[in-house]
Amino acid sequence: MVINQSPWFGGFRQLAEQYTKETGNKIELDVNPYAGALDKIRNSLRAGAGSYDLLAIDNNWMVEFFDGGFLVPLTDLEPGFKLDPQINTFGGTIFWNEKVRSFDAAGGKLMGVPINGNVEVLYYRKDLYDQHGLKVPETWDQVLENAARLNDGSRVYGFVHRDDRDSALADFANYLFSFGGDIFANAAAGDFSVVFNSPAARAALEFYVKLGKGGGYPTAGSVSQGQMIQLMATGKAAQTVGIVGAWAQLEDPAKSAVVGKFETALIPRGAGGKHASRAGHWIGAIARNVPRERQQAALAFLTWFQGLDRQIAYTRYGAVPVRADMGKTDIARDPKFRFLKAQAENSQVAKMYAVVPEAAQMNSLLSLRLNECVIGKASVAETLNRGAAEVQDLMTRAGRKTGRLPDLK
């Protein structure tokens, strides 16, 4: 199995070890950085004979591999296979309809089993909220107000964005969606007209830049996911939006100076918008170009993985569960796992932006443009207009029905 090194990997590794102890079946894990894992997956799937049986696939990569026909649908491998009814399907995005080339929970085939229930959540320091008499925000304007109260300019920053040039879109998508914006007009219906430069997107990006400045972090545009988690763990960031998979590090006394101090909540809504969270789930999928007995071995693990007892253990190991009924278990009442409520709430409003096979290229293009805006190299209008034009060009070259809105002035 090829998998990336991530905040939740330690929990996955421990569960894989538990699987081996219980069944005698061994899983060999090839662990790589994020981009390295993608390269290895692509190379393996395009080879005559694959090197990997089971693949850890990020939601940003799913459409590329679904649409390319590189994976074996689980019901093709085993006609009677069914997903446990309590497994989150993240809006049906684990089902693919090859005829319409889109996600389709009703008519699509099951392409994999979620192995990480990452969604974005609002993180906030409850001790500092209590100290300043602050309330959990429902709107982004309230987040900004809280940031102003919490920022002291040196010891603690009121808010920190994940806004580096490699991943700014992943962070900004939460704001884009919650202000009512999107990248495409209606991808599910095959309309890939680009709306990235809409008035709603403009409001979202104007606020995003404003919050970054109001949060007080001095080097805008430099924060990666790892750096953001480090800022939280060292007590420097009072608020942020991040993957729920970071929770285990914040609660680990060996890695964190803020154990017991952070809480999580539903992503706030923007002006004229509604609550929305960028979906960040991963799936375990099976390569088409490996022998059938190895495919069956991979499916045996995915079947075992779904069980409630295994998901409880997975959570205790520090990973992010994928079952919807976790909030009804005893573990949900354990203060150490108090993130489960926010995970469930944000899962209900989770949304994907990576809805085209060219998602990786699109992410690179738009993250670069957003980063330029954050660091002051381009205005909001210039950023959105240029990003929209580049995505339209990407869709045109892909042969999709597309277009874009008139430029913002």
N, C-alpha and C positions, 0 to 999 in steps of 0.2 A: 504494500500500500504506500502510495506517495501522499504526503501530507505536509502542510506548512507549519513552521514554528510560529506560535501565536499565544496570546494569554490563556487560551483554553486547552492548549495542547497537552499540558501536564495531566489534566483530568482524563483526556482521551487515552493517553498512554497507560495510565493506571487501570482504566476499564479494559483495555486490550489485554493487559497482563492478567486481570481477573478472568477474562474469557479463556485465556490459555490454561489457567489453573482449573477452571470448571470443566472444560471440554477436552483439553489436551491438544487443541488446534492452535497452531502458532501463527501470529501475524508479524511479518517483518516490515517495520516502518522505515521508510526513507524520508527523513525530515529535512525540509529546506526553507529558506526565506520565502516570502510571499511570491515575488516575481520568479524565483528559481523553481518553485513548485509548479507554476503555470507553464514554464518552459519544458519541464520534464513531462508534464501531462500531455502537452501538445506533441512532443517528439514521440512519446510512447504510442499515442493514439493514431498517429499518422504512419507508424512503422508497419511493415508487413506482419510482424508478430510483436505484440505489446510486451513491455517490461513489467507493467503493473496490472494487477487484477482489479483491485479496489482503488478508487480515486477520491480524494477529498476535494470537492469542487465548490468554490465560492459562488455566491449568487451572481457576482459580476461576470462569471465565466460560463454560466449554465447555458445560455442561449447559443453560444458558439458551438458547444459540444452537443447539445440537443439537436440543433438544426443541421449539424454536419453529419449526423448519423453514426457517430463514433461510439455510442453507448448502447448497451442492450437493455431494452425496457424490461422491468422485472417480471412482468406477466408473460413476456415472450420466453423468458428463461424458465419460469415456473407458472403455468397457466392459473393455478389456484392461489397464487400468492396474493395476500391482502395486507395493506397497511393497517396497523393497529388503529382503531377509530379514535384513540386519544392523541395520536401524533399530530402535531401542528403541520398544516400544509402550506402555511404562509401565503394565503390567498390563492391556493391552487397552483403555485409556481413550481411544483415538483411534477406536474403533469404536462405533457407536450403533445400537441396535435400537429402531426407532420404535414397534413394536408393544408391547413391554414397557416402553418409556421408560427404558431403562437401557443402561449400557455392556455390550457383548457382543462379545468377540473372535471367537467362533465364528459367530454368526448376524447380527452387525451390519454396517453399511456403514462403509467407511473415510471419515472425515469430514475428514481433513487429514493433513499430514505434520509431525512434530515439527520445530521449528526451533530449539529450545533445550532442552538436556538437564538443566536445573537440577534438582537434588535438594538437600536439606539435608545438610550434613556437619558433623562436629566439627572445628573449627579449634583448633589449639594451638601455642604458641610452643615449638618444639623446643629452641632455645637455652636457654630458661628451664627446660624440663623436664630437660635435661642438667645444668644448673647445680644444680638441687635434687634430682637423682637420682630423678626421677619416671618412672613407666611410663604408656604409653598406656592410658587407662581402658577397661574393658569394661562397667562399670556406672556409673549416675549417682552412686552413693555415692562411687565413686572420683574422679569429677569434682569433687565437693564437697571431698573431702580434698585434691585437688590445688589447688583454688582457695584453700583456707586457707593452703597453703604459698606460693602465688604472690602473694597479695594483700599489698601493702605499704602500702595505705591512701592513697597519693597518686600515686606515679609510675606504678604498674601495678596494674590491678584484676584480681583472680583469675578473675573470670568476668563477662561482660556479656550480658544478655538484650536481644533486640529485643522491646520490650513496650509500645510506644505504643498509643494508643487506636484507631488505624487498622489495626494489623496484629498485635496480640498473639496472635490465634488462630493465625495462620500459624506463629508461633514455638512456642506452647504445644502445637500438634498433635503435634510430635515427642515430647513428654513424654507426652501423652495416649495415643498409640498404643503407645509403648514400655513403658508401665505396664499395657497390656492394655485400655485404655479406648477409647471411640469416641463419636460423636455420635448415630448411629442404630443400632438393633438389627440390622437386616439390609437395607440399602437395595437391594442387588442383587436381593433377593427381593421387593421392594415393601413391606417392613415398615419404616415410618419412625417407629416408636416411639422416643422420645428417651431415650437412656441417658447423657446428658451429666452427670448427677448420680449416677453409679454409684460404688461404693466404689473402683474402680480410678481413676476420674477424680479422686476426692477425694485419693487417695494421690499422684497425679501433680501436682495443683495445690498440695498442701501442700509437696511437694518443690520445685516450681518457685519458690514464694515463698521457701523456705529457701535455695535456691541463689542467688537474686537478692540476698538479704541477705548471704550468705556470700561472694559475689563482690566485694562492697565498693563497687560503683558507687553514688555518693551520691544520684542523682536517679532513683529507680526510677519506671518507667512513662513515661519521656520519650524512650526510644531508638527511633528509626525505623531502617529498613534502611540508609539513607544514613549516619546518624550512627554506627551500629554499625560499618560498614565503615571510616569515618573513625577511630574509636577503635582499630581493629586497625591501620590503616595508619600511625598516628602512634605506635604502640607502647604505647598505654595499656591495651589489652585483651589479657590473656594467653590467654584461652580464650573461645570462643563457639560457638554453632551458627548457621550461616548458609548461604546459597545458594552453591553451588560457582561460580556466575557472578561472585562477588566476587574470585576468585583473580587475575584479570588485573590488577586495581588493586594488589593486594598485591605483585605481582612487577614493577610498573612503577616504575623509579627516579625518574621525574618526579612520582609520586603517593604513593610509599610510603617510609617510613623503616625498613621491616622486610623488605626484599627478601631472600629466601633463608632467612628465619627461621621462617616458618609451615609447618606440616604439616597434613594432613587425615586423618581416620579415620572409621571406621564409627560412626554414632550409638550411644551406649551404651544398654544395656537397663535398664529399671526393675525394681524389686522385683516378682517375680511375672509379669514381662512378657518381651518379647524385643526384639531390635533392630528399629527401625522409623524410617523417614525420611519426612518430608512431601514428597510429590511436588510439584515446582514447575515442571514442564515447560510449554512454550508450543508451540502448533501454528500452522502456516500453513494457513488455510482459505479457501475461495473463495465469494464472495457469490453467492446465487441470483439477485439482482435486477440483474445487469449483463449486457451483451450477451455472446453465446456466444464471440465471437472474443476478448474480453477475459478470459473464463474460461479459454480455451485458452492464452492467453499466461501467465496465472498458473500453470497446471498445468505449462507448459514449464519455468518456473523451479523449481517444487517437484521436478520430475523431475531436473533438473540438480543441485540442491542435495544430493541424497542420496549422491552418489558419494564413494568413499573419499578420493580425492585432494582433493575439495572440502572434505570434513570435516577433513582434516589441515590444509589452509590455514585453515579456519574456526577451528580450535584455535590455530594460530599467530597469528591476528589477535586473539586474546583472548576468543573466545566459547566456549560450552560445546557440545561435539559431541553428536550424537544416535545415533551408531553403537555397537553392542556390541563390535565388533572393534578398537576403537581401542587397547586394551591390548596388541594383538599387533603393532603397528606400531613403527617406529623412534622415533616421537615420544614414545612411552610411556617410553622409556629416557632421554629428555632431562630432566634435573633441573628445568628450568623448567616442565615439565608433569607433575610428580609427583602432581598431584591426580587423575589419571585412574584410579588404582587405587581410591581412596576413592569417586570418582564411580560406578564400576562396582559396588562393594559396596553402596553406599546405593541405587543404582537397583534392585538385586535385592529390597530390602525397602521400596521406596517405596509410599506409600499416600496416597490422596486423601481429603480431607474434603468437598470441594465436589462432592457427588454429586446435588444437586437444582438445578432451575432458579433457585431462590431463594437460591443460594449467596452472592451479593453481599450481600443483606440479612442473611443469617445471619452472615456474616463481620463485618459492622458491629455487629450486636447482641452477639455473643459477644466480640469484641475489646474493646468498651466495658466489658462486665462483668468481663472478665479484667483490664483495666487498673485498674478500680476496686479489685479485690482486691490487685493489686500495690502500689498506692499507699496501701493501708490503709483505704479507704472502706467495704469490705465484707469479711466473713469468707469463708473458703473455702466453707462450706456455703451461705451466702446467695448467693454468686456462682454456684455450680453449680445451685442450685434455681431461681434467677431466670432464668438462661440457659436451662435446660431448659424452663421454662414458656413463655418467649418463642419458642423454636424450635418447641415443640408448637403454639402458637397460629399461627405462620407456616405450619406444615404443614396445620393444620386449614383455614385460609383458602385454601390451595392445593388442598384436596379430596383429600388423601392419607390413607392409613391410618396412624393415629398414636396416640399415647398417651405416657405417661412414667412413670418410676419414682417411687415415693413420695419425698417430700422427705427430704433428709438432715437429721439432727438436730444 
